[in-house]
């Protein structure tokens, strides 16, 4: 049984993954990393996280596919909250990801203290 809350970070930028992991570890969270939507869905199936931080821009599959499939894969009553962290910020995209189930949307570059506050409010 895990005691730390676990966060799945889905982003293909290793520097961003590293920075987020360090910040979240320093605040008592455990992290799993995925560099693609496909990898994230496999991780999600095996180890249901307490929260997901999701980018939208990937080489193969758009991050919105994670939101669509995660709901279908999740057999428990509550799908883990998803915070989208993306460089894309037009209103249509923000509305669409929230329609698909994202709880929050932050644009890159971001303030790490603001992201941590969002994480804490959803875990």
Secondary structure as the mmCIF struct_conf table of DSSP 4:
data_model
#
loop_
_struct_conf.conf_type_id
_struct_conf.id
_struct_conf.beg_label_comp_id
_struct_conf.beg_label_asym_id
_struct_conf.beg_label_seq_id
_struct_conf.end_label_comp_id
_struct_conf.end_label_asym_id
_struct_conf.end_label_seq_id
BEND BEND1 UNK A 4 UNK A 4
STRN STRN1 UNK A 6 UNK A 10
BEND BEND2 UNK A 12 UNK A 12
HELX_RH_AL_P HELX_RH_AL_P1 UNK A 14 UNK A 26
TURN_TY1_P TURN_TY1_P1 UNK A 27 UNK A 28
STRN STRN2 UNK A 30 UNK A 34
BEND BEND3 UNK A 35 UNK A 36
HELX_RH_AL_P HELX_RH_AL_P2 UNK A 37 UNK A 46
BEND BEND4 UNK A 47 UNK A 47
BEND BEND5 UNK A 50 UNK A 50
STRN STRN3 UNK A 51 UNK A 54
BEND BEND6 UNK A 56 UNK A 56
BEND BEND7 UNK A 59 UNK A 61
TURN_TY1_P TURN_TY1_P2 UNK A 63 UNK A 63
HELX_RH_AL_P HELX_RH_AL_P3 UNK A 64 UNK A 73
BEND BEND8 UNK A 76 UNK A 78
HELX_LH_PP_P HELX_LH_PP_P1 UNK A 79 UNK A 80
STRN STRN4 UNK A 81 UNK A 86
BEND BEND9 UNK A 87 UNK A 87
HELX_RH_AL_P HELX_RH_AL_P4 UNK A 91 UNK A 99
TURN_TY1_P TURN_TY1_P3 UNK A 100 UNK A 101
BEND BEND10 UNK A 103 UNK A 103
STRN STRN5 UNK A 104 UNK A 107
BEND BEND11 UNK A 108 UNK A 109
HELX_RH_AL_P HELX_RH_AL_P5 UNK A 112 UNK A 122
#
